[in-house]
Amino acid sequence: MTSAITAFLLLIGKLATVFSSIYLVYLYLTYDAVLASTVTSEIMPMVATGLIAYLVSDSFFDIVSNVMDTVLLNYCVDLQRKGSKASEDKLGTVKLPAKTDAVEEEVEPEAKCCSFCSCLDCCCRRFCFDKKKSQNGGNSKVSPAADKEELI
């Protein structure tokens, strides 16, 4: 039922876009002083405008249709998680996985001494200022407390 109503409304939107574009081109070609004298027939520009308007409106309303379905399905999933029976019409017998409270930890990759050294690993290690600074007792630019046990 919902998809038939959506399809009908989207068809009305497409047709309104196409016919309004054709009508505006007709008005422009008919009432413009320069074009009225040079254009012999308004039919071909109106047909070309209609085709282009249909292609653009079809693409646009296809995206609108996908957005509408996505919002509706998200609403139904929310209803199903709350235990409502209203979501069975759109979702059917699909069961959602159980909601878990466990949060997955993201593992960050280890940073090299600097971005230049990580790209040109073997060639520039001896020229790295961060390495030389940390060997001389100073802190690195990337992680100032890298040599210490506790990071800031």
N, C-alpha and C positions, 0 to 999 in steps of 0.2 A: 504494500500500500504506500509506504513512504517513498519508495523508489519511483513509483508512477507519478506521484505528486511532484517530486523533484524534477523528473524528466519533463513534465509538462511546463513547469515554471521556467526551466532552462530553455526550452523551445520557444516560449514567449519572449524571453530575453534576447535570444538569437534573432528571431524574426523582427523584433522591434529595432534592434541595432541595424540590421540589413535595410529595412524599409526606411528608416530615418536617414541613413546614409544616402540611399538612392534619391530620396526626396530633396535633401540638401544639395546634391549635385544637380538635380533638375532645376531647382530654384536658381542656383548659381549660373548655370548655362543659359537659362531663359532670360533672366533679368539683368545680367551684366552687359553693358553696352558694347564692350569690345568683343566678348565671346559670342554674343548673339548674332553679330554680323559675320563671324568667321566660321562658326560651327553650323554645318548643314543639317545634321541629325543628332538629336540628344540620346538616341537609343544605345549606341555603342559605348559611350562613356558611362552611361547609367548601368549597363550590364557589367562592364569591367569593375566599376565601383561596387556593385552588388556582390560580385564574386570575391573581391578582396575583403569586403566587409564581412562576408560569411566565413571566410577562412580565419580571419582575426578573431571574430566573435566565437567561433567554434573552439578555437584554442583557448581563449580566455574562459569560456564557460565550462570547458573540460576541467580546467584547474579549479574553478569554483565548485564543481561537482565533487572533485576529490577532497577538497577542504571540508565541504559539508558532510561527506561520509566519515571523514576522520574525526570531526568534532562529535558527530552522533555516536560513533563507536567508542570514543573515549568516555562519553557520558554514560553509555551502557555498561562499560567496564567499571566505572565508578559505582553505578547502581548495583552491579553484581557483587562487587566487593563489600558493599554495605548490606547485602542480603535481600535486595528487592527482586520481585518477580517480573518487573517491567522490562528488564533487559533480555528476557528469553526470546522475545519476538525478533530482535535484530541479531543477537549472537547465536541463537539456537541452542544446541547442546554442548557448545564449547565450554570446557572448564578451565579456569585460569589456575596457574600454579599458586601454591600457597605463598602468602606473603611472609618473607623472612626478615628478621631484624638484623641479621648479620651484615656488616658493612665490609665490602672487600677493600683491602688496603692496596693502594697504588704504590708500586715500587719505582722510585726514581733512579735513573741511571747515574752511575758515578761520574762526577765531573773530572775532566782532565785538568791539567794545570792552566790551560787557556784554550780558547777556541782555535787559535792558529795551530797549536801543537796537535790537537785532536784530528785536524784535517790532514796535516803533513807530518804524520806521526814520527817516522824515522829520520827525516831530513833535518828537522829544525829543533829537535830536542836539546841539542847543545847550545842553541842560540836563545832559548826561552828565558825571558826575564823573570817570570814567576818562579821558575825552578832555581835560578841563581839567587833570587831574593830569599827564598825559603831556605836555601842551603846556608846563606850568610846570617841566618837568625831572624830575618824579617818575615812578615806574613805574606801569603799569596794574595793576589788581587781577587781571585774567584772566591775563595773561602778563607777569610782572614784567620780563622782558628783551625785550619786543617791539620796542623801538626799537634794540636792539643786534643785531649780525649773528648772533651765536651764541646760540641758545636753550638754556636749562638743561634 
